[in-house]
Amino acid sequence: MTCRELVELVTEYLEGALAPHEHARFEEHVTTCPSCQAHIDQMRRTIAVLGRLPEELLPESAEHDLLEAFRGWRPS
């Protein structure tokens, strides 16, 4: 797996949605790539901080739209 592939799959990884073979490739790459380890750590910190925001600050429709955008995003 390349760093670019990992970045494309990080959301699915953090949601536990990767297929077993992709999960294994992802984990193998992370163990040997400090840059990707840092990227995943930053994503986890970002998710943790965002999870502490009061829900009333983000309308439900915006949350849905953001989640769909992140799940559907793929670099060109």
Distance bins in CASP14 RR format, pairs under 12 A and 6 or more apart:
PFRMAT RR
TARGET T0000
AUTHOR 0000-0000-0000
RMODE 2
METHOD distances of the structure
MODEL  1
1 7 0 0 0 0 0 1 0 0 0 0 0
1 8 0 0 0 0 1 0 0 0 0 0 0
1 9 0 0 0 0 1 0 0 0 0 0 0
1 10 0 0 0 0 0 1 0 0 0 0 0
1 13 0 0 0 0 0 1 0 0 0 0 0
1 18 0 0 0 0 0 1 0 0 0 0 0
1 21 0 0 0 0 0 1 0 0 0 0 0
1 22 0 0 0 0 1 0 0 0 0 0 0
1 23 0 0 0 0 0 1 0 0 0 0 0
1 24 0 0 0 0 1 0 0 0 0 0 0
1 25 1 0 1 0 0 0 0 0 0 0 0
1 26 1 0 0 1 0 0 0 0 0 0 0
1 27 0 0 0 0 1 0 0 0 0 0 0
1 28 1 0 0 1 0 0 0 0 0 0 0
1 29 1 0 1 0 0 0 0 0 0 0 0
1 30 0 0 0 0 1 0 0 0 0 0 0
1 31 0 0 0 0 0 1 0 0 0 0 0
1 32 0 0 0 0 0 1 0 0 0 0 0
1 33 0 0 0 0 1 0 0 0 0 0 0
1 36 0 0 0 0 1 0 0 0 0 0 0
2 8 0 0 0 0 1 0 0 0 0 0 0
2 9 0 0 0 0 0 1 0 0 0 0 0
2 25 0 0 0 0 0 1 0 0 0 0 0
2 26 0 0 0 0 0 1 0 0 0 0 0
2 29 1 0 0 1 0 0 0 0 0 0 0
2 32 0 0 0 0 0 1 0 0 0 0 0
2 33 0 0 0 0 1 0 0 0 0 0 0
2 35 0 0 0 0 0 1 0 0 0 0 0
2 36 0 0 0 0 1 0 0 0 0 0 0
3 9 0 0 0 0 0 1 0 0 0 0 0
3 10 0 0 0 0 0 1 0 0 0 0 0
3 26 0 0 0 0 0 1 0 0 0 0 0
3 29 1 0 0 1 0 0 0 0 0 0 0
3 30 0 0 0 0 0 1 0 0 0 0 0
3 32 0 0 0 0 0 1 0 0 0 0 0
3 33 1 0 0 1 0 0 0 0 0 0 0
3 34 0 0 0 0 0 1 0 0 0 0 0
3 35 1 0 0 1 0 0 0 0 0 0 0
3 36 1 0 1 0 0 0 0 0 0 0 0
3 37 0 0 0 0 0 1 0 0 0 0 0
3 38 0 0 0 0 0 1 0 0 0 0 0
3 39 0 0 0 0 1 0 0 0 0 0 0
3 40 0 0 0 0 0 1 0 0 0 0 0
4 10 0 0 0 0 0 1 0 0 0 0 0
4 29 0 0 0 0 0 1 0 0 0 0 0
4 33 0 0 0 0 0 1 0 0 0 0 0
4 35 0 0 0 0 0 1 0 0 0 0 0
4 36 0 0 0 0 0 1 0 0 0 0 0
4 39 0 0 0 0 0 1 0 0 0 0 0
4 74 0 0 0 0 0 1 0 0 0 0 0
4 75 1 0 0 1 0 0 0 0 0 0 0
4 76 0 0 0 0 0 1 0 0 0 0 0
5 12 0 0 0 0 0 1 0 0 0 0 0
5 13 0 0 0 0 0 1 0 0 0 0 0
5 18 0 0 0 0 0 1 0 0 0 0 0
5 22 0 0 0 0 1 0 0 0 0 0 0
5 25 0 0 0 0 1 0 0 0 0 0 0
5 26 0 0 0 0 1 0 0 0 0 0 0
5 28 0 0 0 0 0 1 0 0 0 0 0
5 29 1 0 0 1 0 0 0 0 0 0 0
5 30 0 0 0 0 0 1 0 0 0 0 0
5 33 0 0 0 0 0 1 0 0 0 0 0
5 36 0 0 0 0 1 0 0 0 0 0 0
5 74 0 0 0 0 0 1 0 0 0 0 0
5 75 0 0 0 0 0 1 0 0 0 0 0
6 12 0 0 0 0 0 1 0 0 0 0 0
6 13 0 0 0 0 1 0 0 0 0 0 0
6 14 0 0 0 0 0 1 0 0 0 0 0
6 18 0 0 0 0 0 1 0 0 0 0 0
6 22 0 0 0 0 0 1 0 0 0 0 0
6 23 0 0 0 0 0 1 0 0 0 0 0
6 25 0 0 0 0 1 0 0 0 0 0 0
6 26 1 0 0 1 0 0 0 0 0 0 0
6 27 0 0 0 0 0 1 0 0 0 0 0
6 28 0 0 0 0 0 1 0 0 0 0 0
6 29 1 0 1 0 0 0 0 0 0 0 0
6 30 1 0 0 1 0 0 0 0 0 0 0
6 31 0 0 0 0 0 1 0 0 0 0 0
6 32 0 0 0 0 0 1 0 0 0 0 0
6 33 1 0 0 1 0 0 0 0 0 0 0
6 35 0 0 0 0 1 0 0 0 0 0 0
6 36 1 0 1 0 0 0 0 0 0 0 0
6 37 0 0 0 0 0 1 0 0 0 0 0
6 38 0 0 0 0 0 1 0 0 0 0 0
6 39 1 0 0 1 0 0 0 0 0 0 0
6 40 0 0 0 0 1 0 0 0 0 0 0
6 43 0 0 0 0 0 1 0 0 0 0 0
7 13 0 0 0 0 0 1 0 0 0 0 0
7 26 0 0 0 0 0 1 0 0 0 0 0
7 29 0 0 0 0 0 1 0 0 0 0 0
7 30 0 0 0 0 0 1 0 0 0 0 0
7 33 0 0 0 0 0 1 0 0 0 0 0
7 35 0 0 0 0 0 1 0 0 0 0 0
7 36 1 0 0 1 0 0 0 0 0 0 0
7 38 0 0 0 0 0 1 0 0 0 0 0
7 39 1 0 0 1 0 0 0 0 0 0 0
7 40 0 0 0 0 1 0 0 0 0 0 0
7 42 0 0 0 0 0 1 0 0 0 0 0
7 43 0 0 0 0 1 0 0 0 0 0 0
7 73 0 0 0 0 0 1 0 0 0 0 0
7 74 0 0 0 0 0 1 0 0 0 0 0
7 75 1 0 0 1 0 0 0 0 0 0 0
8 18 0 0 0 0 0 1 0 0 0 0 0
8 22 0 0 0 0 0 1 0 0 0 0 0
8 26 0 0 0 0 0 1 0 0 0 0 0
8 36 0 0 0 0 0 1 0 0 0 0 0
8 39 0 0 0 0 0 1 0 0 0 0 0
8 70 0 0 0 0 0 1 0 0 0 0 0
8 71 0 0 0 0 0 1 0 0 0 0 0
8 72 0 0 0 0 0 1 0 0 0 0 0
8 73 0 0 0 0 1 0 0 0 0 0 0
8 74 1 0 0 1 0 0 0 0 0 0 0
8 75 1 0 0 1 0 0 0 0 0 0 0
8 76 0 0 0 0 0 1 0 0 0 0 0
9 15 0 0 0 0 0 1 0 0 0 0 0
9 16 0 0 0 0 0 1 0 0 0 0 0
9 17 0 0 0 0 1 0 0 0 0 0 0
9 18 1 0 0 1 0 0 0 0 0 0 0
9 19 0 0 0 0 0 1 0 0 0 0 0
9 21 0 0 0 0 0 1 0 0 0 0 0
9 22 1 0 0 1 0 0 0 0 0 0 0
9 23 0 0 0 0 1 0 0 0 0 0 0
9 25 0 0 0 0 1 0 0 0 0 0 0
9 26 1 0 0 1 0 0 0 0 0 0 0
9 27 0 0 0 0 0 1 0 0 0 0 0
9 29 0 0 0 0 1 0 0 0 0 0 0
9 30 0 0 0 0 0 1 0 0 0 0 0
9 36 0 0 0 0 0 1 0 0 0 0 0
9 39 0 0 0 0 0 1 0 0 0 0 0
9 40 0 0 0 0 0 1 0 0 0 0 0
9 43 0 0 0 0 0 1 0 0 0 0 0
9 71 0 0 0 0 0 1 0 0 0 0 0
9 73 0 0 0 0 0 1 0 0 0 0 0
9 74 0 0 0 0 0 1 0 0 0 0 0
9 75 0 0 0 0 0 1 0 0 0 0 0
10 16 0 0 0 0 0 1 0 0 0 0 0
10 17 0 0 0 0 0 1 0 0 0 0 0
10 18 0 0 0 0 1 0 0 0 0 0 0
10 22 0 0 0 0 0 1 0 0 0 0 0
10 26 0 0 0 0 1 0 0 0 0 0 0
10 29 0 0 0 0 0 1 0 0 0 0 0
10 30 0 0 0 0 1 0 0 0 0 0 0
10 36 0 0 0 0 1 0 0 0 0 0 0
10 37 0 0 0 0 0 1 0 0 0 0 0
10 38 0 0 0 0 0 1 0 0 0 0 0
10 39 1 0 0 1 0 0 0 0 0 0 0
10 40 1 0 0 1 0 0 0 0 0 0 0
10 41 0 0 0 0 0 1 0 0 0 0 0
10 42 0 0 0 0 1 0 0 0 0 0 0
10 43 1 0 1 0 0 0 0 0 0 0 0
10 44 0 0 0 0 1 0 0 0 0 0 0
10 46 0 0 0 0 0 1 0 0 0 0 0
10 47 0 0 0 0 0 1 0 0 0 0 0
10 70 0 0 0 0 0 1 0 0 0 0 0
10 71 0 0 0 0 0 1 0 0 0 0 0
10 73 0 0 0 0 0 1 0 0 0 0 0
11 17 0 0 0 0 1 0 0 0 0 0 0
11 18 0 0 0 0 1 0 0 0 0 0 0
11 26 0 0 0 0 0 1 0 0 0 0 0
11 39 0 0 0 0 0 1 0 0 0 0 0
11 40 0 0 0 0 0 1 0 0 0 0 0
11 43 0 0 0 0 1 0 0 0 0 0 0
11 44 0 0 0 0 0 1 0 0 0 0 0
11 46 0 0 0 0 0 1 0 0 0 0 0
11 47 0 0 0 0 1 0 0 0 0 0 0
11 66 0 0 0 0 0 1 0 0 0 0 0
11 67 0 0 0 0 1 0 0 0 0 0 0
11 68 0 0 0 0 0 1 0 0 0 0 0
11 69 0 0 0 0 0 1 0 0 0 0 0
11 70 1 0 1 0 0 0 0 0 0 0 0
11 71 1 0 0 1 0 0 0 0 0 0 0
11 72 0 0 0 0 1 0 0 0 0 0 0
11 73 0 0 0 0 1 0 0 0 0 0 0
11 74 0 0 0 0 0 1 0 0 0 0 0
12 18 1 0 1 0 0 0 0 0 0 0 0
12 19 0 0 0 0 1 0 0 0 0 0 0
12 22 1 0 0 1 0 0 0 0 0 0 0
12 23 0 0 0 0 1 0 0 0 0 0 0
12 26 0 0 0 0 1 0 0 0 0 0 0
12 43 0 0 0 0 0 1 0 0 0 0 0
12 70 0 0 0 0 0 1 0 0 0 0 0
12 71 0 0 0 0 1 0 0 0 0 0 0
12 72 0 0 0 0 0 1 0 0 0 0 0
12 73 0 0 0 0 0 1 0 0 0 0 0
12 74 0 0 0 0 0 1 0 0 0 0 0
13 19 0 0 0 0 0 1 0 0 0 0 0
13 22 0 0 0 0 1 0 0 0 0 0 0
13 23 1 0 0 1 0 0 0 0 0 0 0
13 24 0 0 0 0 0 1 0 0 0 0 0
13 25 0 0 0 0 0 1 0 0 0 0 0
13 26 1 0 1 0 0 0 0 0 0 0 0
13 27 0 0 0 0 1 0 0 0 0 0 0
13 29 0 0 0 0 0 1 0 0 0 0 0
13 30 0 0 0 0 1 0 0 0 0 0 0
13 36 0 0 0 0 0 1 0 0 0 0 0
13 39 0 0 0 0 0 1 0 0 0 0 0
13 40 1 0 0 1 0 0 0 0 0 0 0
13 43 0 0 0 0 1 0 0 0 0 0 0
13 44 0 0 0 0 0 1 0 0 0 0 0
13 47 0 0 0 0 0 1 0 0 0 0 0
14 23 0 0 0 0 0 1 0 0 0 0 0
14 26 0 0 0 0 0 1 0 0 0 0 0
14 30 0 0 0 0 0 1 0 0 0 0 0
14 39 0 0 0 0 0 1 0 0 0 0 0
14 40 1 0 0 1 0 0 0 0 0 0 0
14 41 0 0 0 0 0 1 0 0 0 0 0
14 42 0 0 0 0 0 1 0 0 0 0 0
14 43 1 0 0 1 0 0 0 0 0 0 0
14 44 1 0 0 1 0 0 0 0 0 0 0
14 45 0 0 0 0 0 1 0 0 0 0 0
14 46 0 0 0 0 0 1 0 0 0 0 0
14 47 1 0 0 1 0 0 0 0 0 0 0
14 48 0 0 0 0 0 1 0 0 0 0 0
14 70 0 0 0 0 0 1 0 0 0 0 0
14 71 0 0 0 0 0 1 0 0 0 0 0
15 23 0 0 0 0 0 1 0 0 0 0 0
15 43 0 0 0 0 0 1 0 0 0 0 0
15 44 0 0 0 0 0 1 0 0 0 0 0
15 47 0 0 0 0 1 0 0 0 0 0 0
15 67 0 0 0 0 1 0 0 0 0 0 0
15 70 0 0 0 0 1 0 0 0 0 0 0
15 71 0 0 0 0 1 0 0 0 0 0 0
16 22 0 0 0 0 0 1 0 0 0 0 0
16 23 1 0 0 1 0 0 0 0 0 0 0
16 26 0 0 0 0 0 1 0 0 0 0 0
16 27 0 0 0 0 0 1 0 0 0 0 0
17 23 0 0 0 0 1 0 0 0 0 0 0
17 26 0 0 0 0 0 1 0 0 0 0 0
17 71 0 0 0 0 1 0 0 0 0 0 0
18 24 0 0 0 0 1 0 0 0 0 0 0
18 25 0 0 0 0 1 0 0 0 0 0 0
18 26 1 0 0 1 0 0 0 0 0 0 0
18 27 0 0 0 0 1 0 0 0 0 0 0
19 25 0 0 0 0 1 0 0 0 0 0 0
19 26 0 0 0 0 0 1 0 0 0 0 0
20 26 0 0 0 0 0 1 0 0 0 0 0
20 27 0 0 0 0 0 1 0 0 0 0 0
21 27 0 0 0 0 0 1 0 0 0 0 0
21 28 0 0 0 0 0 1 0 0 0 0 0
22 28 0 0 0 0 0 1 0 0 0 0 0
22 29 0 0 0 0 0 1 0 0 0 0 0
23 29 0 0 0 0 0 1 0 0 0 0 0
23 30 0 0 0 0 0 1 0 0 0 0 0
24 30 0 0 0 0 0 1 0 0 0 0 0
24 31 0 0 0 0 0 1 0 0 0 0 0
25 31 0 0 0 0 0 1 0 0 0 0 0
25 32 0 0 0 0 0 1 0 0 0 0 0
25 36 0 0 0 0 0 1 0 0 0 0 0
26 32 0 0 0 0 0 1 0 0 0 0 0
26 33 0 0 0 0 0 1 0 0 0 0 0
26 36 0 0 0 0 1 0 0 0 0 0 0
26 37 0 0 0 0 0 1 0 0 0 0 0
26 39 0 0 0 0 0 1 0 0 0 0 0
26 40 0 0 0 0 1 0 0 0 0 0 0
27 33 0 0 0 0 0 1 0 0 0 0 0
27 36 0 0 0 0 0 1 0 0 0 0 0
27 37 0 0 0 0 0 1 0 0 0 0 0
27 40 0 0 0 0 0 1 0 0 0 0 0
28 36 0 0 0 0 0 1 0 0 0 0 0
29 35 0 0 0 0 0 1 0 0 0 0 0
29 36 1 0 0 1 0 0 0 0 0 0 0
29 37 0 0 0 0 1 0 0 0 0 0 0
29 39 0 0 0 0 0 1 0 0 0 0 0
29 40 0 0 0 0 0 1 0 0 0 0 0
30 36 1 0 1 0 0 0 0 0 0 0 0
30 37 1 0 1 0 0 0 0 0 0 0 0
30 38 0 0 0 0 0 1 0 0 0 0 0
30 39 0 0 0 0 1 0 0 0 0 0 0
30 40 1 0 0 1 0 0 0 0 0 0 0
30 41 0 0 0 0 0 1 0 0 0 0 0
30 43 0 0 0 0 0 1 0 0 0 0 0
31 37 0 0 0 0 1 0 0 0 0 0 0
31 40 0 0 0 0 0 1 0 0 0 0 0
33 39 0 0 0 0 1 0 0 0 0 0 0
33 40 0 0 0 0 1 0 0 0 0 0 0
34 40 0 0 0 0 0 1 0 0 0 0 0
34 41 0 0 0 0 0 1 0 0 0 0 0
35 41 0 0 0 0 0 1 0 0 0 0 0
35 42 0 0 0 0 0 1 0 0 0 0 0
36 42 0 0 0 0 0 1 0 0 0 0 0
36 43 0 0 0 0 0 1 0 0 0 0 0
37 43 0 0 0 0 0 1 0 0 0 0 0
37 44 0 0 0 0 0 1 0 0 0 0 0
38 44 0 0 0 0 0 1 0 0 0 0 0
38 45 0 0 0 0 0 1 0 0 0 0 0
39 45 0 0 0 0 0 1 0 0 0 0 0
39 46 0 0 0 0 0 1 0 0 0 0 0
40 46 0 0 0 0 0 1 0 0 0 0 0
40 47 0 0 0 0 0 1 0 0 0 0 0
41 47 0 0 0 0 0 1 0 0 0 0 0
41 48 0 0 0 0 0 1 0 0 0 0 0
42 48 0 0 0 0 0 1 0 0 0 0 0
42 49 0 0 0 0 0 1 0 0 0 0 0
43 49 0 0 0 0 0 1 0 0 0 0 0
43 50 0 0 0 0 0 1 0 0 0 0 0
43 70 0 0 0 0 0 1 0 0 0 0 0
44 50 0 0 0 0 0 1 0 0 0 0 0
44 51 0 0 0 0 0 1 0 0 0 0 0
45 51 0 0 0 0 0 1 0 0 0 0 0
45 52 0 0 0 0 0 1 0 0 0 0 0
46 52 0 0 0 0 0 1 0 0 0 0 0
46 53 0 0 0 0 0 1 0 0 0 0 0
46 70 0 0 0 0 0 1 0 0 0 0 0
47 53 0 0 0 0 0 1 0 0 0 0 0
47 70 0 0 0 0 0 1 0 0 0 0 0
50 57 0 0 0 0 0 1 0 0 0 0 0
50 58 0 0 0 0 1 0 0 0 0 0 0
50 63 0 0 0 0 0 1 0 0 0 0 0
50 66 0 0 0 0 1 0 0 0 0 0 0
50 67 0 0 0 0 0 1 0 0 0 0 0
50 70 0 0 0 0 0 1 0 0 0 0 0
51 57 0 0 0 0 0 1 0 0 0 0 0
51 58 0 0 0 0 1 0 0 0 0 0 0
51 63 0 0 0 0 0 1 0 0 0 0 0
53 62 0 0 0 0 0 1 0 0 0 0 0
53 63 0 0 0 0 0 1 0 0 0 0 0
55 62 0 0 0 0 0 1 0 0 0 0 0
55 63 0 0 0 0 1 0 0 0 0 0 0
56 62 0 0 0 0 0 1 0 0 0 0 0
56 63 0 0 0 0 0 1 0 0 0 0 0
57 63 0 0 0 0 0 1 0 0 0 0 0
58 64 0 0 0 0 0 1 0 0 0 0 0
58 65 0 0 0 0 0 1 0 0 0 0 0
58 66 0 0 0 0 1 0 0 0 0 0 0
58 67 0 0 0 0 0 1 0 0 0 0 0
59 65 0 0 0 0 1 0 0 0 0 0 0
59 66 0 0 0 0 0 1 0 0 0 0 0
60 66 0 0 0 0 0 1 0 0 0 0 0
60 67 0 0 0 0 0 1 0 0 0 0 0
61 67 0 0 0 0 0 1 0 0 0 0 0
61 68 0 0 0 0 0 1 0 0 0 0 0
62 68 0 0 0 0 0 1 0 0 0 0 0
62 69 0 0 0 0 0 1 0 0 0 0 0
63 69 0 0 0 0 0 1 0 0 0 0 0
63 70 0 0 0 0 0 1 0 0 0 0 0
64 70 0 0 0 0 0 1 0 0 0 0 0
64 71 0 0 0 0 0 1 0 0 0 0 0
65 71 0 0 0 0 0 1 0 0 0 0 0
65 72 0 0 0 0 0 1 0 0 0 0 0
66 72 0 0 0 0 0 1 0 0 0 0 0
66 73 0 0 0 0 0 1 0 0 0 0 0
67 73 0 0 0 0 0 1 0 0 0 0 0
END
